[in-house]
Amino acid sequence: MEYVEHPAPQDLRRHLQCLWVLRDDAPGDEVQVVYPDGRCELLAELGVPLRFHGADGAIRADQAFCFAAQQRGPIRLQATGAVHCIGLRLMPACSGLIAGARLPGLRDHAPDLHALDPAFARAFEQAARASATTDSPEPLWGLLRPRCAAFAPDALIERAAATLDAAEGDLRIADLATRLGIGVRTLQTRFLAAVGMTPKEYARVRRLQALLATLDTEDAGIADAAARHGYSDQAHATHDLLRWTGSTPARLVRALRGDRNGDDTLRLAAAFVRGHSDR
């Protein structure tokens, strides 16, 4: 498996975080997992579409070109053939770049891009295929430039998301509202409209990502790592990890630190946590 991220060029960094590419010509059939990170994405599956295993037990084929809205639980995926995915990860306050006012209602869904915006979907498909052919992100950067130029993010929500990112999610929403000089209800309404999840949900996701990074890069025990990231105790951290990742802390630690090709390996999850794959 090869996973690599390309940072957005300077003129697009207000709207886009990165473009990523995932390739695996001979994937296994095990179910892999991606964890929520508070970012919406545009996805192009140029290989065999992955199977999505829903929390309700249903299994369906992913749409080849879709908009992945905010997710509030683990995303379980299974390959059935060669994988070649390209994703454009949006900045939090720019989550409405494609979905607009429909964004909050799309939580936990990844609708077909052709159903949201047919004209843009056709252009996105062409640019994604051109990017794959040339092995360059430039066709997709070029496609997004006029779209981003016409989209004005909510500057206050940009500040709110950046503040929660800097605090790694360890900040009370009432304190965040005070820092921004607005009421909690106003913050909640505007944040949900711009980001696609509530500020409390977003804070929990960012704290989860910080905890995962610590578990991956350091030899800290789960209790110490949880305390460092603002969890009241190990039980609280375990509850959050089970909700957001579907895994126990012990399995996460084995998957991140242990045998990369063992039975407990979560290769896709580890690659997204690190921003690259181990090869």
C-alpha positions as CSV (number, residue, x, y, z in Angstrom):
1,M,0.0,0.0,0.0
2,E,1.2,3.5,-0.9
3,Y,-0.4,6.6,0.7
4,V,1.0,10.1,0.3
5,E,-0.2,13.6,0.9
6,H,0.5,16.7,-1.1
7,P,0.0,20.0,0.8
8,A,-2.2,22.6,-1.0
9,P,-0.3,25.4,-2.8
10,Q,-0.1,28.7,-1.1
11,D,-3.0,30.3,-2.9
12,L,-5.4,27.5,-1.9
13,R,-4.4,26.9,1.7
14,R,-7.3,28.8,3.1
15,H,-9.7,26.4,1.5
16,L,-7.8,23.1,1.0
17,Q,-5.6,21.2,3.4
18,C,-4.1,18.7,1.0
19,L,-4.5,16.2,-1.8
20,W,-3.8,12.6,-1.0
21,V,-3.3,9.5,-3.1
22,L,-3.9,5.9,-2.0
23,R,-2.7,3.0,-4.2
24,D,-2.6,-0.7,-3.7
25,D,-2.4,-3.0,-6.6
26,A,-2.8,-6.2,-4.6
27,P,-4.8,-5.3,-1.4
28,G,-5.9,-8.0,1.0
29,D,-9.6,-8.5,1.7
30,E,-9.4,-7.5,5.4
31,V,-11.6,-4.6,6.5
32,Q,-9.5,-1.4,7.0
33,V,-10.5,1.6,9.0
34,V,-10.2,5.4,8.7
35,Y,-10.9,7.6,11.7
36,P,-12.8,10.9,11.7
37,D,-10.5,14.0,11.5
38,G,-13.0,16.9,11.2
39,R,-12.4,17.4,7.5
40,C,-14.7,16.8,4.6
41,E,-13.3,15.4,1.4
42,L,-13.8,15.1,-2.3
43,L,-13.1,11.5,-3.3
44,A,-12.3,9.9,-6.7
45,E,-12.0,6.1,-6.7
46,L,-10.3,5.3,-10.0
47,G,-9.7,1.7,-9.2
48,V,-12.3,-0.8,-8.1
49,P,-14.7,1.0,-5.7
50,L,-14.2,0.1,-2.1
51,R,-16.9,-1.6,-0.1
52,F,-18.2,0.4,2.8
53,H,-19.3,-1.5,5.9
54,G,-22.0,0.6,7.7
55,A,-22.6,0.7,11.4
56,D,-26.0,-0.8,10.7
57,G,-24.3,-3.9,9.2
58,A,-25.1,-3.0,5.6
59,I,-22.4,-3.3,3.0
60,R,-22.4,-1.2,-0.2
61,A,-20.0,-0.2,-2.9
62,D,-18.7,3.3,-2.6
63,Q,-19.6,5.9,-5.2
64,A,-16.7,6.4,-7.7
65,F,-16.9,10.2,-7.2
66,C,-18.4,11.4,-4.0
67,F,-18.4,14.1,-1.3
68,A,-17.4,12.6,2.1
69,A,-19.2,14.8,4.6
70,Q,-18.3,14.8,8.3
71,Q,-18.1,11.4,9.9
72,R,-18.9,10.7,13.6
73,G,-17.6,7.2,13.8
74,P,-15.1,4.8,12.2
75,I,-15.2,4.4,8.4
76,R,-14.8,0.7,7.6
77,L,-13.6,-0.1,4.1
78,Q,-12.8,-3.3,2.2
79,A,-11.0,-3.7,-1.1
80,T,-12.3,-6.0,-3.8
81,G,-9.7,-5.2,-6.4
82,A,-6.9,-2.8,-7.2
83,V,-7.3,0.4,-5.2
84,H,-6.5,3.9,-6.7
85,C,-8.1,6.7,-4.7
86,I,-7.5,10.5,-4.9
87,G,-8.9,12.7,-2.1
88,L,-9.0,16.5,-1.7
89,R,-9.2,17.3,2.0
90,L,-11.0,20.6,2.7
91,M,-10.2,23.0,5.5
92,P,-12.9,22.9,8.3
93,A,-14.7,26.2,7.6
94,C,-14.7,25.4,3.9
95,S,-16.7,22.2,4.3
96,G,-19.6,23.8,2.4
97,L,-17.5,24.4,-0.7
98,I,-19.4,21.7,-2.5
99,A,-22.6,21.0,-0.4
100,G,-23.4,24.6,0.6
101,A,-26.4,24.8,3.0
102,R,-27.1,21.1,2.7
103,L,-23.9,20.3,4.6
104,P,-25.3,19.7,8.1
105,G,-27.8,17.2,6.8
106,L,-25.1,15.1,5.1
107,R,-23.3,14.1,8.3
108,D,-22.2,10.4,8.3
109,H,-22.9,10.2,4.5
110,A,-20.8,10.2,1.4
111,P,-23.3,11.1,-1.4
112,D,-22.6,10.7,-5.1
113,L,-21.0,14.0,-6.3
114,H,-23.1,13.8,-9.5
115,A,-26.2,14.1,-7.3
116,L,-24.9,17.2,-5.5
117,D,-23.4,19.1,-8.4
118,P,-23.5,17.3,-11.8
119,A,-21.5,19.9,-13.7
120,F,-18.7,20.0,-11.1
121,A,-18.8,16.2,-10.8
122,R,-18.0,15.8,-14.5
123,A,-15.2,18.4,-14.3
124,F,-13.8,16.7,-11.1
125,E,-13.8,13.3,-12.8
126,Q,-11.9,14.7,-15.8
127,A,-9.4,16.4,-13.5
128,A,-8.9,13.4,-11.3
129,R,-8.2,11.2,-14.3
130,A,-5.8,13.8,-15.7
131,S,-4.0,14.0,-12.3
132,A,-3.7,10.2,-12.3
133,T,-2.4,10.1,-15.9
134,T,0.2,12.8,-15.3
135,D,1.0,11.8,-11.7
136,S,0.5,15.4,-10.7
137,P,-2.0,17.2,-8.5
138,E,-2.0,20.2,-10.8
139,P,-5.1,19.4,-12.8
140,L,-7.1,19.2,-9.5
141,W,-5.5,22.4,-8.1
142,G,-6.5,24.1,-11.4
143,L,-10.1,22.8,-11.1
144,L,-10.5,24.1,-7.5
145,R,-9.0,27.6,-8.0
146,P,-12.1,29.3,-9.4
147,R,-14.4,27.4,-7.0
148,C,-12.3,28.5,-4.0
149,A,-12.0,32.1,-5.3
150,A,-15.8,32.3,-5.3
151,F,-16.3,30.8,-1.8
152,A,-15.9,33.1,1.2
153,P,-15.5,31.1,4.5
154,D,-17.0,32.3,7.7
155,A,-13.9,34.1,9.2
156,L,-15.1,33.7,12.8
157,I,-15.6,29.9,12.3
158,E,-12.1,29.7,10.8
159,R,-10.8,31.2,14.0
160,A,-12.9,28.9,16.1
161,A,-11.6,25.8,14.3
162,A,-8.0,27.0,14.3
163,T,-8.3,27.6,18.1
164,L,-9.6,24.1,18.7
165,D,-6.9,22.7,16.5
166,A,-4.2,24.6,18.4
167,A,-5.7,23.3,21.7
168,E,-5.9,19.8,20.3
169,G,-9.6,19.8,21.2
170,D,-8.9,20.4,24.9
171,L,-11.0,23.5,25.3
172,R,-14.5,24.0,26.7
173,I,-16.9,25.4,24.1
174,A,-18.1,28.1,26.5
175,D,-14.5,29.3,26.9
176,L,-14.1,29.2,23.1
177,A,-17.2,31.4,22.7
178,T,-15.9,33.8,25.2
179,R,-12.6,34.1,23.4
180,L,-14.4,34.8,20.1
181,G,-16.8,37.3,21.8
182,I,-20.0,35.6,20.8
183,G,-22.7,33.5,22.6
184,V,-22.5,29.8,22.7
185,R,-25.7,29.3,20.7
186,T,-24.4,31.6,17.9
187,L,-21.2,29.7,17.9
188,Q,-23.0,26.3,17.7
189,T,-25.3,27.4,14.9
190,R,-22.6,29.0,12.7
191,F,-20.1,26.2,13.4
192,L,-22.5,23.5,12.3
193,A,-23.4,25.4,9.2
194,A,-19.8,26.0,8.2
195,V,-18.0,22.8,9.4
196,G,-20.8,20.2,9.2
197,M,-20.6,19.2,12.9
198,T,-21.0,20.9,16.2
199,P,-18.0,22.5,17.9
200,K,-18.2,19.9,20.7
201,E,-18.0,17.1,18.2
202,Y,-15.2,18.8,16.4
203,A,-13.3,19.3,19.6
204,R,-13.6,15.6,20.4
205,V,-12.4,14.6,17.0
206,R,-9.3,16.8,17.3
207,R,-8.6,15.5,20.7
208,L,-8.9,12.0,19.3
209,Q,-6.4,12.8,16.5
210,A,-3.9,14.2,19.0
211,L,-4.2,11.1,21.2
212,L,-3.7,8.8,18.2
213,A,-0.6,10.8,17.1
214,T,0.8,10.4,20.6
215,L,0.1,6.7,20.7
216,D,1.8,6.4,17.3
217,T,4.9,8.4,17.9
218,E,5.7,7.9,21.6
219,D,6.0,5.0,24.0
220,A,3.6,6.6,26.4
221,G,1.0,4.4,28.2
222,I,-2.7,4.9,27.4
223,A,-3.4,6.4,30.8
224,D,-0.5,8.9,30.6
225,A,-1.4,9.8,27.0
226,A,-5.1,10.2,27.9
227,A,-4.3,12.5,30.8
228,R,-2.0,14.7,28.6
229,H,-4.8,15.2,26.1
230,G,-7.5,16.3,28.6
231,Y,-9.3,13.0,29.2
232,S,-10.5,12.8,32.8
233,D,-9.3,9.2,33.1
234,Q,-8.4,6.2,31.1
235,A,-12.0,5.0,31.1
236,H,-13.1,8.3,29.5
237,A,-10.4,7.8,26.8
238,T,-11.4,4.2,26.2
239,H,-15.1,5.2,25.8
240,D,-14.2,7.9,23.2
241,L,-11.8,5.6,21.3
242,L,-14.5,2.9,21.1
243,R,-17.0,5.4,19.8
244,W,-14.8,7.2,17.3
245,T,-12.6,4.3,16.1
246,G,-14.4,1.1,17.0
247,S,-11.2,-0.2,18.6
248,T,-9.9,-0.6,22.1
249,P,-6.8,1.3,23.2
250,A,-4.8,-1.9,23.4
251,R,-5.6,-2.9,19.8
252,L,-4.8,0.7,18.6
253,V,-1.4,0.6,20.3
254,R,-0.7,-2.9,18.8
255,A,-1.7,-1.6,15.3
256,L,0.3,1.6,15.5
257,R,3.4,0.3,17.2
258,G,3.5,-3.4,16.6
259,D,4.0,-5.7,13.6
260,R,2.9,-3.6,10.6
261,N,1.8,-6.8,8.8
262,G,0.3,-8.7,11.7
263,D,-3.3,-9.7,12.3
264,D,-3.9,-6.5,14.4
265,T,-2.5,-4.1,11.8
266,L,-4.7,-1.3,10.7
267,R,-2.6,-0.1,7.8
268,L,-5.0,2.4,6.4
269,A,-5.7,4.0,9.8
270,A,-2.0,4.3,10.5
271,A,-1.3,5.8,7.2
272,F,-3.9,8.5,7.6
273,V,-2.7,9.3,11.2
274,R,0.9,9.7,9.9
275,G,0.1,11.4,6.6
276,H,2.1,8.7,4.7
277,S,2.5,4.9,4.5
278,D,5.3,2.7,5.8
279,R,6.7,0.8,2.9
